[in-house]
């Protein structure tokens, strides 16, 4: 087996925070551990950010694959436990000039019942994740994962995202897939069948709307820099914890929403 040194494009803030969480957990549990806390944290970051597989991590850290799996699950669950709930995310959004919501599919390859997870739009199996972004395109909140066959608007309503933003009176921009959301959600004009074409004014409004929504797409792109989301090779039931853990780490990286 050949090994090599690899880099992880993250700051030491993420390593420090995760290491502290792991040390705190170990202090409660007691006992002895195969790896120091900072190495378990480093292993987790390599898995989430670089998408390193369990086999590769086992070789790199000189432990068994089963040990890697246990360490990753523990660290991911620790991070997920510190993720914001929707109420806190909506409270944060009230401080923004406006917010942006968007949906993104996360591909998966292990599904027992394939039909609910198959997206006809994207023609692949996956889960649907809703993103809440600020005007600078930073990730504020990511929703729990639902099967990929669920429509964006249905997903947002299922999580209570539309109601939460409306109750908080947050002006929110969203794409055409959210038409009919109501509340404080603004969507672009959409030409309906058997109706006249959009007017010049409506087209201009749509152009300005698209420029704002592009910032939300930036937040989605930032989320996808975590290579594990290229294709999840685990049960879809673990997707929510992974998304939540990544959100906590991204807030730490941004050093804006980490507190």
Secondary structure, 3 states (H helix, E strand, C coil): CCCCCCCCCCCHHHHHHHHHHHHHHHHHHCCCCCCCHHHHHHHHHHHHHHCCCHHHHHHHHCCCHHHHHHHHHHHHHHHHCCCCCHHHHHHHHCCCCCEEEEEEEEEECCCCCCHHHEECCCCEEEEEEEEEECCCCCEEEECCCEECCCCHHHHHHHHCHHHHHHHCCCCEECCHHHCCCCCCEECCCCCCCCCCCCCHHHHHHHHHHHHHHHHHHHHHHHHCCCHHHHCECCCHHHHHHHHHHHHHHHHHHHCCCCC
